C-alpha cells in the first residue's frame, strides 16, 4: 500500500501557533534545570555531580524533586505528542521519520559521544584507582561501556521510540484519517468531561500500579532510563497529546477545568504530605496498598497540574514577544546542554560550606541564564540549528 502525501502549497493555512504551549515549554525546561540542581544538593544522588545534603534543608529539595517527577516529564510527552500528527501530515511518513531522526537521534548521539565523556571525566580516575587496588585494570573504553547512560537524553530516547510507534500504528491502520490535515479544519467533537478525566486518572493509576509490579526496577541500566515506573504516564500523556491535536482540545479546555485542576493538584499534594510519613518503606514496594496510594497521588497530581497549567498559560501567557521567542527557540538546546553548566557550577561552588537550600538557590539563579547563554552560543554554530 502506498501513502499519498500532499506537496507543500502556499495556499494551505496551517493552524495558528499556540504560543502558550511554547511558553509552557520554557517553564518545563526551567523545571528540568531546577530539578537537577535540587538533585545535586538534596538526598537523591542520581546526577553527574552531587553533594548530598548535610542539613535538614535537603528534605525541601527532595520534595521539589518528588513533586516535579510526578508530572513534569509526562507534561513534556503530552506536548511532544501534540506536535507529532501535524508534522507527520505535512511531511509524509518518510520525510517525517528523517526529520525526527535528525532532531532527536542526532542530539542523542552527540550527547553520548561528546558530552557524556566530559560529564563523567571526574568519576573515571577514582574508579580506575579503586580497581587498581584490587589488581584489576580498567581501561577507559571499558569504563565507558559499563557506565553507558544517555543521561537526561533518556527523554529523547523514549520520545523517539513513541514516535516510531505512532508511525507503525499509522502504517498498520493504512489510513491518513488518523490525523487531521492542515488543509482540513479539525474535528473537535466533544470535550472529555469530568467523569472521563476521573476515569482516565483511575485507569492510569491502575496501569502504573500493575506496571510497577511487572517491572519493579527503579532504573533500567541498558537503556539508561531513570524512571521506568512512570512509563505508563509517559505513553498515556503522549497519546492524549496526539488526540488533543486531532480534537483541538488545548484551545477548548474550559477555564473552570483549569482552576479545578489546580485545586485537585493542591489537595492531592496536601494528602500526600500528610499520609506519606504513615506509609513508611512499604510505599516503595510494588504490589502493596501503599504503592497503590502513591500511584494514585502521582497521577491525580499530574493530571491536575496539566489541566491547570494549560488553562493558566492559555489565559495569561498566550503571547510571545522577542524575549519569549528567544527562550522557546533555545529551550531544546538548553535541555541537551544544561548538564555541562550544572556540573561546572557544582565544581565551582564545591568549596562553599552552606545549607543545601542556599547552595541550590545560588546555583539555580546562575544556572538558568547561563544555560540559555550556552544554548545560544552553540546554536549560532553552523548547522547547529538543524538539530537543536
KABEL-V754016 format. One record per residue. N is the residue number from 1. RES is the residue in one small letter. SS is DSSP state (hx for helix, st for strand, lp for the rest). PSI is psi as a letter, one per 20 degrees, with the letter a starting at -180 (none if undefined). Layout:
n->N res->RES ss->SS psi->PSI
n->N res->RES ss->SS psi->PSI
This chain:
n->1 res->x ss->lp psi->p
n->2 res->x ss->lp psi->q
n->3 res->x ss->lp psi->p
n->4 res->x ss->lp psi->p
n->5 res->x ss->lp psi->q
n->6 res->x ss->lp psi->p
n->7 res->x ss->lp psi->q
n->8 res->x ss->lp psi->q
n->9 res->x ss->lp psi->p
n->10 res->x ss->lp psi->h
n->11 res->x ss->lp psi->i
n->12 res->x ss->lp psi->p
n->13 res->x ss->lp psi->o
n->14 res->x ss->lp psi->r
n->15 res->x ss->lp psi->q
n->16 res->x ss->lp psi->q
n->17 res->x ss->lp psi->p
n->18 res->x ss->lp psi->n
n->19 res->x ss->hx psi->h
n->20 res->x ss->hx psi->h
n->21 res->x ss->hx psi->g
n->22 res->x ss->hx psi->h
n->23 res->x ss->hx psi->h
n->24 res->x ss->hx psi->h
n->25 res->x ss->hx psi->h
n->26 res->x ss->hx psi->g
n->27 res->x ss->hx psi->g
n->28 res->x ss->hx psi->h
n->29 res->x ss->hx psi->g
n->30 res->x ss->hx psi->g
n->31 res->x ss->hx psi->h
n->32 res->x ss->hx psi->g
n->33 res->x ss->hx psi->g
n->34 res->x ss->hx psi->h
n->35 res->x ss->hx psi->g
n->36 res->x ss->hx psi->h
n->37 res->x ss->hx psi->g
n->38 res->x ss->hx psi->h
n->39 res->x ss->hx psi->h
n->40 res->x ss->hx psi->g
n->41 res->x ss->hx psi->j
n->42 res->x ss->lp psi->b
n->43 res->x ss->lp psi->j
n->44 res->x ss->lp psi->n
n->45 res->x ss->lp psi->m
n->46 res->x ss->lp psi->m
n->47 res->x ss->lp psi->r
n->48 res->x ss->lp psi->h
n->49 res->x ss->lp psi->p
n->50 res->x ss->lp psi->q
n->51 res->x ss->lp psi->n
n->52 res->x ss->lp psi->p
n->53 res->x ss->lp psi->p
n->54 res->x ss->lp psi->j
n->55 res->x ss->lp psi->r
n->56 res->x ss->lp psi->i
n->57 res->x ss->lp psi->i
n->58 res->x ss->hx psi->h
n->59 res->x ss->hx psi->h
n->60 res->x ss->hx psi->h
n->61 res->x ss->hx psi->h
n->62 res->x ss->hx psi->h
n->63 res->x ss->hx psi->h
n->64 res->x ss->hx psi->g
n->65 res->x ss->hx psi->g
n->66 res->x ss->hx psi->g
n->67 res->x ss->hx psi->g
n->68 res->x ss->hx psi->g
n->69 res->x ss->hx psi->h
n->70 res->x ss->hx psi->h
n->71 res->x ss->hx psi->h
n->72 res->x ss->hx psi->h
n->73 res->x ss->hx psi->h
n->74 res->x ss->hx psi->h
n->75 res->x ss->hx psi->g
n->76 res->x ss->hx psi->g
n->77 res->x ss->hx psi->h
n->78 res->x ss->hx psi->g
n->79 res->x ss->hx psi->g
n->80 res->x ss->hx psi->g
n->81 res->x ss->hx psi->h
n->82 res->x ss->hx psi->h
n->83 res->x ss->hx psi->i
n->84 res->x ss->hx psi->g
n->85 res->x ss->hx psi->g
n->86 res->x ss->hx psi->g
n->87 res->x ss->hx psi->g
n->88 res->x ss->hx psi->g
n->89 res->x ss->hx psi->h
n->90 res->x ss->hx psi->h
n->91 res->x ss->hx psi->h
n->92 res->x ss->lp psi->r
n->93 res->x ss->hx psi->g
n->94 res->x ss->hx psi->g
n->95 res->x ss->hx psi->h
n->96 res->x ss->hx psi->g
n->97 res->x ss->hx psi->g
n->98 res->x ss->hx psi->g
n->99 res->x ss->hx psi->g
n->100 res->x ss->hx psi->h
n->101 res->x ss->hx psi->h
n->102 res->x ss->hx psi->g
n->103 res->x ss->hx psi->h
n->104 res->x ss->hx psi->g
n->105 res->x ss->hx psi->g
n->106 res->x ss->hx psi->g
n->107 res->x ss->hx psi->h
n->108 res->x ss->hx psi->g
n->109 res->x ss->hx psi->g
n->110 res->x ss->hx psi->h
n->111 res->x ss->hx psi->g
n->112 res->x ss->hx psi->g
n->113 res->x ss->hx psi->h
n->114 res->x ss->hx psi->g
n->115 res->x ss->hx psi->g
n->116 res->x ss->hx psi->g
n->117 res->x ss->hx psi->h
n->118 res->x ss->hx psi->g
n->119 res->x ss->hx psi->h
n->120 res->x ss->lp psi->j
n->121 res->x ss->hx psi->h
n->122 res->x ss->hx psi->i
n->123 res->x ss->hx psi->h
n->124 res->x ss->hx psi->g
n->125 res->x ss->hx psi->g
n->126 res->x ss->hx psi->g
n->127 res->x ss->hx psi->h
n->128 res->x ss->hx psi->h
n->129 res->x ss->hx psi->h
n->130 res->x ss->hx psi->g
n->131 res->x ss->hx psi->h
n->132 res->x ss->hx psi->h
n->133 res->x ss->hx psi->h
n->134 res->x ss->lp psi->j
n->135 res->x ss->lp psi->k
n->136 res->x ss->lp psi->p
n->137 res->x ss->lp psi->p
n->138 res->x ss->lp psi->n
n->139 res->x ss->lp psi->q
n->140 res->x ss->hx psi->h
n->141 res->x ss->hx psi->h
n->142 res->x ss->hx psi->g
n->143 res->x ss->hx psi->g
n->144 res->x ss->hx psi->g
n->145 res->x ss->hx psi->g
n->146 res->x ss->hx psi->h
n->147 res->x ss->lp psi->k
n->148 res->x ss->lp psi->p
n->149 res->x ss->lp psi->p
n->150 res->x ss->lp psi->j
n->151 res->x ss->hx psi->b
n->152 res->x ss->hx psi->i
n->153 res->x ss->hx psi->j
n->154 res->x ss->hx psi->h
n->155 res->x ss->hx psi->g
n->156 res->x ss->hx psi->g
n->157 res->x ss->hx psi->g
n->158 res->x ss->hx psi->h
n->159 res->x ss->hx psi->h
n->160 res->x ss->hx psi->g
n->161 res->x ss->hx psi->g
n->162 res->x ss->hx psi->h
n->163 res->x ss->hx psi->g
n->164 res->x ss->hx psi->h
n->165 res->x ss->hx psi->h
n->166 res->x ss->hx psi->g
n->167 res->x ss->hx psi->h
n->168 res->x ss->hx psi->g
n->169 res->x ss->hx psi->h
n->170 res->x ss->hx psi->g
n->171 res->x ss->hx psi->g
n->172 res->x ss->hx psi->h
n->173 res->x ss->hx psi->h
n->174 res->x ss->lp psi->k
n->175 res->x ss->lp psi->q
n->176 res->x ss->lp psi->i
n->177 res->x ss->lp psi->i
n->178 res->x ss->lp psi->h
n->179 res->x ss->lp psi->q
n->180 res->x ss->lp psi->q
n->181 res->x ss->lp psi->q
n->182 res->x ss->lp psi->i
n->183 res->x ss->lp psi->i
n->184 res->x ss->lp psi->q
n->185 res->x ss->lp psi->q
n->186 res->x ss->lp psi->q
n->187 res->x ss->lp psi->n
n->188 res->x ss->lp psi->g
n->189 res->x ss->lp psi->a
n->190 res->x ss->lp psi->q
n->191 res->x ss->lp psi->q
n->192 res->x ss->lp psi->p
n->193 res->x ss->lp psi->a
n->194 res->x ss->hx psi->h
n->195 res->x ss->hx psi->h
n->196 res->x ss->hx psi->g
n->197 res->x ss->hx psi->g
n->198 res->x ss->hx psi->g
n->199 res->x ss->hx psi->h
n->200 res->x ss->hx psi->g
n->201 res->x ss->hx psi->g
n->202 res->x ss->hx psi->g
n->203 res->x ss->hx psi->g
n->204 res->x ss->hx psi->h
n->205 res->x ss->hx psi->g
n->206 res->x ss->hx psi->h
n->207 res->x ss->hx psi->g
n->208 res->x ss->hx psi->g
n->209 res->x ss->hx psi->g
n->210 res->x ss->hx psi->h
n->211 res->x ss->hx psi->h
n->212 res->x ss->hx psi->h
n->213 res->x ss->hx psi->g
n->214 res->x ss->hx psi->h
n->215 res->x ss->lp psi->m
n->216 res->x ss->lp psi->i
n->217 res->x ss->lp psi->p
n->218 res->x ss->lp psi->i
n->219 res->x ss->lp psi->p
n->220 res->x ss->st psi->o
n->221 res->x ss->lp psi->h
n->222 res->x ss->lp psi->g
n->223 res->x ss->lp psi->i
n->224 res->x ss->lp psi->k
n->225 res->x ss->st psi->o
n->226 res->x ss->lp psi->i
n->227 res->x ss->lp psi->l
n->228 res->x ss->hx psi->h
n->229 res->x ss->hx psi->i
n->230 res->x ss->hx psi->j
n->231 res->x ss->hx psi->g
n->232 res->x ss->hx psi->g
n->233 res->x ss->hx psi->g
n->234 res->x ss->hx psi->g
n->235 res->x ss->hx psi->g
n->236 res->x ss->hx psi->g
n->237 res->x ss->hx psi->h
n->238 res->x ss->hx psi->g
n->239 res->x ss->hx psi->g
n->240 res->x ss->hx psi->h
n->241 res->x ss->hx psi->g
n->242 res->x ss->hx psi->g
n->243 res->x ss->hx psi->h
n->244 res->x ss->hx psi->h
n->245 res->x ss->hx psi->g
n->246 res->x ss->hx psi->h
n->247 res->x ss->hx psi->j
n->248 res->x ss->lp psi->l
n->249 res->x ss->lp psi->h
n->250 res->x ss->lp psi->h
n->251 res->x ss->lp psi->i
n->252 res->x ss->lp psi->i
n->253 res->x ss->lp psi->p
n->254 res->x ss->lp psi->q
n->255 res->x ss->hx psi->h
n->256 res->x ss->hx psi->h
n->257 res->x ss->hx psi->h
n->258 res->x ss->hx psi->g
n->259 res->x ss->hx psi->h
n->260 res->x ss->hx psi->h
n->261 res->x ss->hx psi->g
n->262 res->x ss->hx psi->g
n->263 res->x ss->hx psi->g
n->264 res->x ss->hx psi->g
n->265 res->x ss->hx psi->g
n->266 res->x ss->hx psi->g
n->267 res->x ss->hx psi->g
n->268 res->x ss->hx psi->g
n->269 res->x ss->hx psi->g
n->270 res->x ss->hx psi->g
n->271 res->x ss->hx psi->g
n->272 res->x ss->hx psi->g
n->273 res->x ss->hx psi->h
n->274 res->x ss->hx psi->g
n->275 res->x ss->hx psi->h
n->276 res->x ss->hx psi->g
n->277 res->x ss->hx psi->h
n->278 res->x ss->hx psi->h
n->279 res->x ss->hx psi->h
n->280 res->x ss->hx psi->b
n->281 res->x ss->hx psi->i
n->282 res->x ss->hx psi->h
n->283 res->x ss->hx psi->h
n->284 res->x ss->hx psi->j
n->285 res->x ss->lp psi->o
n->286 res->x ss->lp psi->q
n->287 res->x ss->lp psi->i
n->288 res->x ss->lp psi->r
n->289 res->x ss->hx psi->h
n->290 res->x ss->hx psi->h
n->291 res->x ss->hx psi->h
n->292 res->x ss->hx psi->g
n->293 res->x ss->hx psi->h
n->294 res->x ss->hx psi->g
n->295 res->x ss->hx psi->h
n->296 res->x ss->hx psi->g
n->297 res->x ss->hx psi->g
n->298 res->x ss->hx psi->g
n->299 res->x ss->hx psi->h
n->300 res->x ss->hx psi->g
n->301 res->x ss->hx psi->g
n->302 res->x ss->hx psi->g
n->303 res->x ss->hx psi->h
n->304 res->x ss->hx psi->g
n->305 res->x ss->hx psi->h
n->306 res->x ss->hx psi->g
n->307 res->x ss->hx psi->g
n->308 res->x ss->hx psi->g
n->309 res->x ss->hx psi->h
n->310 res->x ss->hx psi->g
n->311 res->x ss->hx psi->g
n->312 res->x ss->hx psi->g
n->313 res->x ss->hx psi->h
n->314 res->x ss->hx psi->h
n->315 res->x ss->hx psi->h
n->316 res->x ss->hx psi->h
n->317 res->x ss->lp psi->l
n->318 res->x ss->lp psi->j
n->319 res->x ss->lp psi->r
n->320 res->x ss->lp psi->p
n->321 res->x ss->lp psi->a
n->322 res->x ss->hx psi->g
n->323 res->x ss->hx psi->g
n->324 res->x ss->hx psi->h
n->325 res->x ss->hx psi->g
n->326 res->x ss->hx psi->g
n->327 res->x ss->hx psi->g
n->328 res->x ss->hx psi->h
n->329 res->x ss->hx psi->h
n->330 res->x ss->lp psi->j
n->331 res->x ss->hx psi->g
n->332 res->x ss->hx psi->h
n->333 res->x ss->hx psi->h
n->334 res->x ss->hx psi->g
n->335 res->x ss->hx psi->g
n->336 res->x ss->hx psi->h
n->337 res->x ss->hx psi->i
n->338 res->x ss->hx psi->h
n->339 res->x ss->hx psi->h
n->340 res->x ss->hx psi->g
n->341 res->x ss->hx psi->g
n->342 res->x ss->hx psi->g
n->343 res->x ss->hx psi->g
n->344 res->x ss->hx psi->g
n->345 res->x ss->hx psi->h
n->346 res->x ss->hx psi->g
n->347 res->x ss->hx psi->h
n->348 res->x ss->hx psi->h
n->349 res->x ss->lp psi->j
n->350 res->x ss->lp psi->h
n->351 res->x ss->lp psi->i
n->352 res->x ss->lp psi->o
n->353 res->x ss->lp psi->o
n->354 res->x ss->lp psi->r
n->355 res->x ss->lp psi->q
n->356 res->x ss->hx psi->g
n->357 res->x ss->hx psi->h
n->358 res->x ss->hx psi->g
n->359 res->x ss->hx psi->h
n->360 res->x ss->hx psi->g
n->361 res->x ss->hx psi->g
n->362 res->x ss->hx psi->g
n->363 res->x ss->hx psi->h
n->364 res->x ss->hx psi->g
n->365 res->x ss->hx psi->h
n->366 res->x ss->hx psi->h
n->367 res->x ss->hx psi->g
n->368 res->x ss->hx psi->g
n->369 res->x ss->hx psi->h
n->370 res->x ss->hx psi->h
n->371 res->x ss->hx psi->g
n->372 res->x ss->hx psi->h
n->373 res->x ss->hx psi->g
n->374 res->x ss->hx psi->g
n->375 res->x ss->hx psi->g
n->376 res->x ss->hx psi->g
n->377 res->x ss->hx psi->g
n->378 res->x ss->hx psi->g
n->379 res->x ss->hx psi->i
n->380 res->x ss->lp psi->i
n->381 res->x ss->lp psi->q
n->382 res->x ss->lp psi->p
n->383 res->x ss->lp psi->i
n->384 res->x ss->hx psi->h
n->385 res->x ss->hx psi->h
n->386 res->x ss->hx psi->h
n->387 res->x ss->lp psi->i
n->388 res->x ss->lp psi->none
